[in-house]
Amino acid sequence: MTTTGKPILVLGGTGKTGRRVVAQLRARGFSARAASRNGETKFDWHDESTWDAALDGAGAVYMVDLVDEAVEWDPAVSVRSFCKKAVAAGVERLTLLQARTDEEAGGKSLTGSEDIVRASGLRWTILRPTWFTQNFDEGVLLDGILAGNLRLPAGDGLEPFVDCEDIAEVAVVSLTEEGHAGQVYELTGPELITFGQAVAEIARATGREIRYEAVTHEQYVDELVSFGTPREYAELLADLIGQIREGKNAYLSDGVQRALGRDPISFAQYAANAAANGAWRV
């Protein structure tokens, strides 16, 4: 267990994984610095003037970059510059959140920060999760679930959805315990399921009638754009979902088991917990 007592900087500290990392760190007695554009600590990838104060005195960093946002993003510039500042500030450890894919989406690499972090001189750990279960109750899938009809270009593709609580716990141990430096953890849930099966599980947990409808890539993009989503981001999402349709993610990984010594949270457990907490109450 680390005993430095230095704060741990959590980028994306208000996001799906970041806020869970903050909560788990604080529950274990660590000082967590929640950083985002509108967080307790201001941090903006597009405003380098916010970086020094966020890094000041920090001993470790949980890094979430901008790879899945519809913005211009060049990790070769931003991540390299940030890592240099982190080393200069005395940071020792860095855990990077990426994605378990080598495919591009929306014309962008989803793992573009990895080589930069590996070469940074920091003690690094890389997390490569699959689709978050929390996308169904906190993210892009919530509106469809609440409407009772989730329309996606995923076909009958299989995906090992992973719970953000598991991602956060792996992040926390990598930031605070020994034995995780230089590790790449591919994080999945314990089973492969289709979106249809996932939606059926949510329907069982909520007692509501909810269905899944497969649509084409073009239909999905056009629907999102009609709701005001920028086309560039709609294309990014459609590409990500298309990887599931094409079976790109239809295999399990053992990162949760290796890092935590236990099985990952199942989708059924997630759905039951989320329903009990009123996630899909209408």
C-alpha positions in Angstrom: 0.0 0.0 0.0 1.3 3.4 -0.9 2.1 5.7 2.1 3.1 8.9 0.3 0.0 10.7 1.5 0.1 12.8 -1.7 -3.2 13.7 -3.4 -4.3 11.6 -6.3 -5.4 13.6 -9.3 -8.4 12.2 -11.1 -9.0 13.6 -14.6 -12.6 13.3 -15.7 -13.5 13.4 -12.0 -17.2 14.0 -12.7 -17.5 11.3 -15.4 -18.7 7.7 -15.3 -15.5 6.2 -14.2 -13.8 9.2 -12.6 -16.4 10.0 -10.0 -16.3 6.4 -8.9 -12.5 6.4 -8.7 -12.8 9.6 -6.5 -15.5 8.0 -4.3 -13.5 4.7 -3.8 -10.3 6.5 -3.1 -11.9 8.7 -0.5 -13.7 5.6 1.0 -10.2 4.1 1.5 -8.9 7.2 3.2 -6.9 8.6 0.3 -6.9 12.3 -0.8 -8.6 12.4 -4.2 -8.5 15.6 -6.4 -11.6 15.5 -8.7 -10.6 17.4 -11.8 -12.7 18.5 -14.8 -13.8 21.6 -16.6 -16.5 22.2 -14.0 -15.2 20.0 -11.1 -13.7 20.8 -7.7 -10.4 21.2 -9.4 -10.4 22.9 -12.8 -8.8 21.0 -15.6 -9.3 21.4 -19.3 -7.4 19.5 -21.9 -7.7 22.5 -24.2 -6.4 25.0 -21.7 -2.9 24.1 -20.6 -2.9 26.9 -18.1 -5.1 24.7 -15.9 -2.7 21.8 -15.7 0.0 23.0 -13.3 -2.4 23.8 -10.4 -4.2 20.4 -10.9 -0.8 18.6 -10.8 0.7 20.6 -7.9 1.7 18.1 -5.1 0.0 15.1 -6.7 1.6 11.7 -6.4 -0.5 9.9 -8.9 -2.9 10.6 -11.8 -5.9 8.8 -13.2 -6.0 9.9 -16.8 -9.1 10.1 -19.0 -8.3 11.8 -22.4 -10.7 13.1 -25.1 -10.6 10.2 -27.4 -14.3 9.5 -27.2 -15.4 13.1 -27.6 -16.4 14.9 -30.8 -13.4 17.3 -30.7 -10.1 17.8 -32.4 -7.7 15.7 -30.4 -4.0 15.0 -30.9 -2.6 13.0 -28.0 0.9 13.3 -29.5 0.8 16.9 -28.5 -1.5 17.1 -25.4 -0.7 13.8 -23.6 3.0 14.2 -24.2 3.0 17.7 -22.8 0.9 16.7 -19.8 3.1 13.7 -19.0 6.2 16.0 -19.1 4.5 18.4 -16.6 3.4 15.4 -14.4 7.0 14.2 -14.2 8.3 17.7 -13.4 5.6 18.0 -10.7 6.8 14.9 -9.0 4.0 12.5 -10.0 5.1 8.9 -9.8 2.2 6.8 -11.0 -0.3 7.2 -13.9 -3.2 5.0 -14.7 -4.6 5.6 -18.2 -8.1 4.7 -19.4 -8.4 3.7 -23.0 -10.5 1.2 -24.9 -10.2 -2.5 -25.7 -10.0 -2.1 -29.4 -7.4 -1.5 -32.1 -10.1 -0.3 -34.5 -10.6 3.4 -35.3 -14.0 5.1 -34.7 -15.0 8.4 -36.2 -11.6 8.4 -37.9 -9.8 8.4 -34.5 -7.6 5.9 -32.8 -9.1 4.9 -29.4 -5.7 3.9 -28.0 -3.6 6.8 -29.2 -2.3 7.8 -25.8 -0.8 4.4 -24.8 2.6 4.6 -26.4 3.1 8.2 -25.0 2.3 7.1 -21.5 4.5 4.1 -21.8 7.4 6.3 -22.7 6.7 9.0 -20.1 9.0 7.7 -17.4 6.1 7.4 -15.0 5.0 4.1 -13.4 2.1 3.4 -15.7 -0.9 1.1 -15.8 -3.3 0.9 -18.8 -6.9 0.0 -18.5 -8.7 -1.2 -21.6 -12.4 -1.7 -20.9 -15.2 -2.7 -23.2 -18.6 -1.0 -23.3 -19.7 0.3 -19.9 -22.9 -1.2 -18.4 -23.6 2.4 -17.1 -24.2 3.5 -20.7 -27.7 2.1 -20.2 -28.6 4.3 -17.3 -26.2 7.3 -17.4 -25.1 7.6 -21.0 -26.2 7.5 -24.7 -28.5 4.5 -24.3 -30.7 6.0 -21.4 -33.2 7.8 -23.6 -34.0 4.7 -25.6 -34.4 2.6 -22.4 -36.8 5.2 -20.9 -38.8 5.4 -24.1 -39.1 1.6 -24.1 -37.5 1.1 -27.5 -33.7 1.1 -27.9 -32.7 1.4 -31.6 -29.1 0.7 -32.4 -27.0 -0.5 -35.3 -25.6 -3.4 -33.3 -27.4 -6.3 -34.9 -27.1 -9.5 -32.8 -23.4 -8.8 -32.0 -22.1 -10.0 -28.7 -20.4 -7.7 -26.1 -18.9 -8.4 -22.6 -20.3 -5.2 -21.0 -18.2 -4.1 -18.0 -19.4 -2.3 -14.9 -17.8 1.1 -14.1 -17.5 0.1 -10.4 -15.1 -2.7 -11.5 -13.1 -0.3 -13.7 -12.9 2.2 -10.8 -11.7 -0.5 -8.4 -9.0 -1.6 -10.7 -7.9 2.0 -11.2 -7.8 2.5 -7.4 -5.6 -0.5 -6.7 -3.3 0.4 -9.6 -2.9 3.9 -8.1 -2.5 2.9 -4.5 -1.0 -0.6 -4.3 2.1 -2.4 -5.5 2.3 -4.9 -8.3 0.4 -3.1 -11.1 3.1 -1.0 -12.7 3.6 -1.9 -16.4 0.4 -3.9 -16.5 -2.3 -3.6 -19.3 -5.6 -4.7 -17.9 -8.3 -5.6 -20.5 -11.5 -5.3 -18.5 -14.8 -7.1 -19.4 -17.8 -8.4 -17.7 -18.1 -12.2 -17.1 -20.3 -13.0 -20.1 -21.0 -12.2 -23.7 -24.5 -10.9 -24.4 -26.4 -9.1 -27.2 -28.1 -5.8 -26.8 -31.4 -7.6 -27.0 -30.4 -9.8 -24.0 -29.2 -6.7 -22.1 -32.5 -4.9 -22.8 -34.4 -8.0 -21.7 -32.5 -8.1 -18.4 -33.3 -4.4 -17.8 -37.0 -5.1 -18.6 -37.0 -8.0 -16.0 -35.3 -5.8 -13.4 -37.7 -2.9 -13.9 -40.9 -4.8 -14.7 -41.4 -2.6 -17.8 -41.8 -3.5 -21.4 -38.7 -2.5 -23.2 -37.5 -3.8 -26.6 -34.4 -3.6 -28.7 -34.6 -2.8 -32.4 -31.7 -3.3 -34.8 -31.3 -0.4 -37.3 -28.7 0.4 -39.9 -25.6 2.6 -39.4 -27.2 5.3 -41.6 -30.6 5.2 -39.8 -28.9 5.6 -36.4 -26.7 8.5 -37.5 -29.6 10.3 -39.1 -31.8 9.8 -36.0 -29.1 11.2 -33.7 -28.6 14.2 -36.0 -32.3 14.9 -36.0 -32.2 15.1 -32.2 -29.4 17.7 -32.4 -26.4 15.5 -32.1 -23.4 16.7 -34.1 -22.9 14.4 -37.1 -19.2 13.9 -36.3 -20.2 12.5 -32.8 -23.1 10.5 -34.3 -20.6 8.8 -36.7 -18.2 8.1 -33.8 -21.0 6.4 -31.8 -22.2 4.5 -34.9 -18.7 3.2 -35.6 -18.3 2.1 -32.0 -21.6 0.2 -32.0 -20.7 -1.2 -35.5 -17.7 -2.9 -34.0 -20.1 -4.9 -31.8 -22.3 -5.8 -34.8 -19.2 -7.1 -36.5 -18.1 -9.2 -33.6 -14.9 -7.2 -32.9 -15.4 -7.5 -29.1 -16.9 -10.9 -28.8 -14.4 -12.4 -26.4 -13.7 -12.2 -22.7 -10.7 -10.8 -20.9 -9.4 -11.5 -17.4 -8.2 -8.0 -16.3 -10.7 -7.7 -13.4 -9.8 -11.2 -12.1 -6.0 -10.5 -12.4 -6.2 -7.1 -10.7 -8.8 -7.7 -8.0 -8.7 -11.5 -7.5 -12.5 -11.8 -8.0 -15.0 -12.2 -10.8 -16.4 -9.1 -12.5 -20.0 -7.8 -11.8 -22.5 -9.5 -14.1 -25.0 -7.6 -16.3 -27.8 -9.0 -14.2 -26.3 -7.7 -11.0 -25.8 -4.3 -12.6 -29.4 -4.1 -13.9 -30.8 -5.2 -10.5 -28.7 -2.6 -8.6 -29.5 0.2 -11.1 -33.2 -0.6 -11.0 -33.2 -0.7 -7.2 -31.6 2.8 -7.2 -34.4 4.1 -9.5 -32.2 4.5 -12.6 -35.0 3.8 -15.1 -38.0 5.1 -13.1 -40.5 6.9 -15.3 
